[in-house]
Amino acid sequence: MRYTVLAVDFDGTIAHDSLCPPHVVEGLTRLRATGRRLLLVTGRELPELLSIFPEIGIFDRVVAENGALLYRPASGEREELGDPAPAALVALLRERGVPISVGRSIIATVEPHETVVLEAIRDLGLECQVIFNKGAVMILPAGVNKASGLAAALKELGLSARNTVACGDGENDHTLLEASEYSVAVANAIPTLKARADRVTRAMRGDGILEVIADLIANDLRDAQPAKPRRSLLVGKAEDGTPLTLPAAGVSMLVTGGPASGKSSFVIRMLDRLAACGYQYCVLDTRGEYLAFNPAIVFGTREHTPDVAEVLTALEKPGVQAVVCLLAVPGPERPEFVARLQQSLVELRERTGRPHWIVIDEAQEAPGANVALAPADNAMQVTSDPAALPRAILDSMDVVVARGAQADAALAAFARAAGIAPPAQAARAPRVGEALVWSRRAAALPLLVELPRANMGERART
């Protein structure tokens, strides 16, 4: 399961005239029964929301006051995510005749009082932000918005924005949708939100949300791809300067080449970009190439076998990247160990959608990893000998990256092992800092690609 979280706005998204219809509540309940988590992210103040929405308990967390308050429906606990509303500002706005409502952090009014609000903030020398939403005017602490509230709720639940579908309708939903992996604007949303969303529903408000829920339950949105890619992985630049990018999800990759050709160096750069985009990875390291890879927590050493339970516990936190060193796992025991670890990772993915990428370095030395992951599962196999990998794994690879002076031969070796016609030979072999990239399903020629420069301090790797 890739999408494990649905985050929705209230007014104009699941509710109309302060009412969330029973059939929409039923749809949300059906989605929760699939194991997914529900978040409500709204500009409403909590007491008002509780008085009009008795079904609020279907949500795992509620982010109220446009990101300033976190509410846990199961326990009734509340946590302030922003500083209290400035008493001096509240007093001055009332003195100047502005009708306001005051929450824990939020001060709310309506247009056309925004000019007086901005003047009062300036006169008091405060660092506040003013957010608009369909005629509403909200004053909040700097840096507090729906995206920051979503991040707090996800962190508490041990979930990732890269597995989140977010839905909204108004100006204050821009940050919420941008922070999510898949963004939805309901049919009644403002034009600017529709223009930036991955999907615009056919129906309005809650009926539009039910369209998304139906697709999540049916096939995890596999048949409802985003209208335009928002997150992609830069592989490098073609000879004409055109950037070559790959989707951050839904693609599997084989990295090949001879010894000391730069395979691991390429993988490290990809891992850096994955982490920068918020994706979690787990590397199975057969040769100890990643023992000094600082961005990740390394489990196992040359002398000590890694503990699968410890790896899984660490990966429960979305911000943790993991390397599992297999050097100390005895040869006869390695197939069973790798199979058990991979099965645990697959089960974790089904529950949380993570780790987003599984990388097996020198995969021919990891017997037991013989169950091909579906292309959408984002597997990266690294090997100098494609013929040593099971055919099912080769068949699941969408993109082949070959490094070194013998890159053409490496692509041909992959094609033979996969039982397919090899690509045409490249005009020349890749130089240092380059690779041949072949998108085998596009039936295109391999591209000579200049790779991005390595991070400062990156050591040479094979």
N, C-alpha and C positions, 0 to 999 in steps of 0.2 A: 504494500500500500504506500503510494507516494504522498498523497494529500491526507494528512491526519488531523488537520485543524480547519474549522470554518469559523471565521471572525466576521460578524455582521454588525452594521449600524442599526439603530432602532428606528427613529422617525424617518419616514420616507423610504425605508429599506425593508424591514419586516413589519412595520406598523404604519397605519394611516389614521390620522386624527386621534393619535394616542392609543390606538387599539391594534393589537396583534391578533389577527383572526385565528380561530381554533384550528383550521386546516393547515395554517402555516406552523403553528405550534406542533401539530401532529407530525408534519414533515421534518421539522428539526429533531423531534424525538426519535423518529425512524433513523435519521442519520447518526444520532448519538448511539443507537443500538448497534451500529456497525463497528464500534470501538473508537470512532473519531471523537475529538473534543470540540466543544462549542464555546466560543467567546462572544460576548456582547460588548461592543465598543461604541460608546455614545457620548454626546455632549450634555446629556441630561444630568441634573443633580440627582443623587441617589434616593433621597426621601421621596421625591416626586415620582421617580421611576418605580419604586416599590409600591406606591399607592395605585399605580395604573397598570402594572404588569405582574399579576399574581403568579404567573408561570415562570418567573425568572429563575426558579430552581433548576430548569433544564440546562442552564449554562454552567460550565465549570468555573469560569471567572467572568466578572463584569468589570470593564474599565469605564468608569463614569467621569463626569466633568471634563470630557475631552482629553483624557489621559492623566488627570491629576489624582484620581482615586481608584484604588483596586478593591473590589468587593468579592468575598468568597461566599456564594449563596449557601453552600452546605453547612457552614459554621456561623454565618452572619458576621464574620470578622471583616473589618475595614482597615485599609492601610493607605495613608496619604503618600502620594508620589510627588507632590509639589509643596512648596512653602505655603503657609496660610495666606489667604487674601489680605493684602496690606490694609490695615485699619485706617490709615490716613487717606488712602485712595477711596475706600468705601465712604468715609465721612465727606470727602470733598465732592464726590459724585452726587451724593444725596443733597448736599448744600447747593449744588448747581442745578438741581431739579431733574436729575437723570433717574428714570425708573430702573431699579436694579434688583437682581436676585443674587444672593451671596451663598456660595457653597463652602466646602472646606478650603479650596484653593481658587475656584472660579468665581468671577464676577460676571454676570450676564445681563445684557440689556438688548435693545433692538435698534435698528436703523430708524431715524436718522441721527441718533445720538453719538455716533462714532467720532464726530469732530470734537465734541465736548470731552469724550473719553480720552482721545489722543492728547488734547490740550492739558487735561488733568495729569496724565502720566508725565508729560513734559514738565509741567510746573512743579511736580514733586520730585523730579529727577529719578524716577523709578525705571528699572529694567524689566519691563513687562512686554508681552506680545499680545496683539489683538487679532483674533481669528473671526472670520465671517462665515455664516452658514445660512443661506436663504433668508436673509433679513435679520437673523440673530447676530449679536455682537458679543464675543466672549473675550474676557481679559484673563490671561493665564501667566504663570511664571515663565520666564524665558526657557526655551528648550522643552517645554511640556506640550505634547500634542498626542494625537491618537497613535502615532508610530511609537513614541516612547512608552505609552501605556501598554500597547501590544507587546513590546519587548519585555516589559516587566512581568506580564502575565505568562508569556511563553517561558521565560526563565524559571519562574516558580514551578511550572508544570513539567519542566525538563523537555520542552519542545522547541522546534526551530521555525523561524519565519520562512525557511526554504521548503517547508512542508505545509504552508498555510495558504488557504484561499480566503480572500477578503472581499467583502461586498459593501457598497455604499451608494450614496446618491448626491451628496452635497460638497461644498467647497472644503469643509473640514475633513473630508474623507480622502483627500489627495495623499496625505502622508501615510495613511493606513494602507491604501492600495499600493503605493509605491514600495512600502516595506515588505509586502507579501510576495509569495512566489507566483501566484495566479490572482489577477485582479478582475473584479466584476463590477460593472455599473448597471444598475437596474434601468429599465426603459424610461423611467421618469427622472433619471439623474440629469444634472446640469450638463450642457454640451461639452465643457472642457474636461469633465470627468470621463464622459463617454469616449472622448478622443484619445485618452491615455490608457484606458482600461484594456485588458487582454480580451475581454468579452463583454458584450452588451446584451442583456436579456431581451427576449421578445415581449414578455409581460411586465407589468409594472409591479413595484414593491414586492410584497411577500410571494406573489405568484411567480415573479421572476426568480426569486431565491429558490423556489421549489424546482425550477428547471435545473438549476445548478445541483441541488440535492439529488435529483433523479440521475444526473450524469455521474455524480460521485459514487452513488450506490451501484449503478450499473457497471461502470468500467473505470472508475477512478480518474475520470476526465480524459481518458486516452483518445476518445473520439471527439473531443472538444478542445483541440489545441489552441493556444493563444493566437490572436490575430496577428501579432508581431512579436518577435523575440525581444525580451528585455534583458536577459542575462545570458551571455555567451562567453566561451573561453577562447582567448586569443592564442592561437598556435604559433603564428608568425606572419610574415609578409611574403607574398609571391614575388617573383622577379620584377613584375611591373609595379610593385609597391602596394598591391591590393591586400588588405588584411585577410587572413584566413582564420575563420572562427568556427567553433563547433558548439552545438547546444550543450548547456551545462547538465542536461538530463536527456535520457532517451537515446544515448549513443554508447557503444562499447568500442574499445580501442586495443589494438595489438601494437606494441613497440618492439622493434626487432633490429638486428644488426650484429656484427661480429663482436668479439671481445674488445674492450676499450674503445668502442665506437661512439659512446656518449649517450647510451640508452637511459641510464639512471639520472644523468644530468638533465635530460629532457623531462623525465618524469617529475623531478624535483621542482622544475619551473612550473609544470602543470599543477602540482600540489599547492605551490605558493598561490597560484591564481584561484584555485578552488577555495582555499581557506579565506582569501581576501573577499570572495563573494559570499561567504557564509556557509559554504558546503563542508560537510564533515567527511573525512576519509579514514580508512584503515588500510595499512600496508602490511602485507605478509612478506617479510624480508628473509630470504633463504640464505644469504651470504654475509650478512652483517654490514651491508652497504649503508644502512641508515642508522647505525648506532649513535652517530653524532648529529643526527638531524634534530636540531633544537626546537623547531616549531611544534614537534609532536612529543608525546610521552612514549618512551620506548619500554616495551615489556619483554623481558628476557635479555640475556647477555650471551657471550661466547661460552660461559660456564653454567648458566642457570636457565632452566626451562621456563618459558612464560606460563602464567596461570590464566586459563580461559575466563574464569569467573572475574578476575581482576580486570581483564580487558573489557569485558562486557559492562562491568560497573562503571569504568571510566567513560565508556562511550554513551552511557545514559545522559551525560552532560553534553549538549549540542556543541559547545565551544571547544571540546577536547578532540584533538587529532591523535591517532594512535599508530605506532609501528610495533609489529609483533615479530621479534627476532627468533628464527627457527634454528639457529646454529647449534644450540645445545640439545635439541630434540634428536635422540638417536634415530638413525636411518630406519630401522625396522618399525619404530613407533611413529614415524612422521606421517604416514598416510592416515592413520586413525586420528592423530592429533589435528591435522589440517582439516579433515572432513568434519570433525566435531566443532572446530572453531568456525568453519564456514557455515555450517548449519546453524550455529548460534547467531552468527551475523545475519543470516537470512531471516531468522525469527525476529531479531531486533528490528530489522527493516520493516517487516510486516506490521509490527506494533507501532513503531515511531517514524518510519520512513528513512531511517538513518542506520549506518553511515551511508551518505549519499554515493560515495565511490568506494569500491574495493579494488585494491591494487595488489597484484601478485608479482613480485620481482623475481626474475629467473624462474618462471612458473614451471619449467620442466623439472625443477628440483623440489617441487611441492606436490608430490603424489598424494592423492586424496582430494585435491581440488578438482575433481573430475565431473562435477555437475555444472554444466554451462548455465550461467546466469542469463536471464532474458536481456536483450539489448537495452531495454528501459532501465535495467538495474545498474547501469553505469559500471561495468567491469573494465579494468585496465590490466591486460596481461603483458608482461615484459619477458622476452625470451630471446636467446641467441639461436634457438633451435625449434622453429614452429612445428616441425614434424614430430616432436616429442610430446605435443599437446593433443588431447583427445579431439577427434573430429568435431564433436558437438560444440566445443569451445571455439574452434576456428570458425565454424559456421555462424556463430553469434557475433563475430567481430565486424563492425561497420567500417572502421577506419584503420588503416595500417600505416604506421610511421616507421620509416627505415632510416638508420643513421650509419655514417661511416662510408669509406671509399667503396665498399662492396654493397651499397644499399640496393642497387638493382638486383644483385644476386639474392639478397635477403627477401625482396618482394617476390622473386621467382620461386624461392623455397617455400614461402607461405602459400603461393598459388598452387604449387604441386601438392602440398600437404592438405590443402582445402579442396583439391579436386576441381579447380577452376582454371580458366585461361589466365596466364600472367598478363600484366599490363605491358604496354609498349615501353621500350627502354627510354630512359630519360636522356636528354641532350648531353648531360654530363653528370659526373658523380657529385654528390653534395660535398661542399668544403666544410672546414671547421665552422661551427655555428649554424650549419644548415641541416636540413633533413628532406627526404622524399616523403610526401604525404599522399596516400592513395585512398580515395573514397570508393571502395569497391562496389557499393550498391548504386553509385551514380554512373558507373561505366565510363568514368573520365580518366584521362591520363594522369599519372602521378605528377604532383607539383613539386618543384624545387622551392623550398620555403626557408627564408632566413628567420632563425629563431630569435626571440627577444633576448637581450643581454641578461646574463645570469646576475643574481643578487650579489652585492658586494660580500666577499668573504666565503662565497660558495666554493667548496673544494672540488678538485677534479674527481669525477666519478665515471665508472665504466658503464 
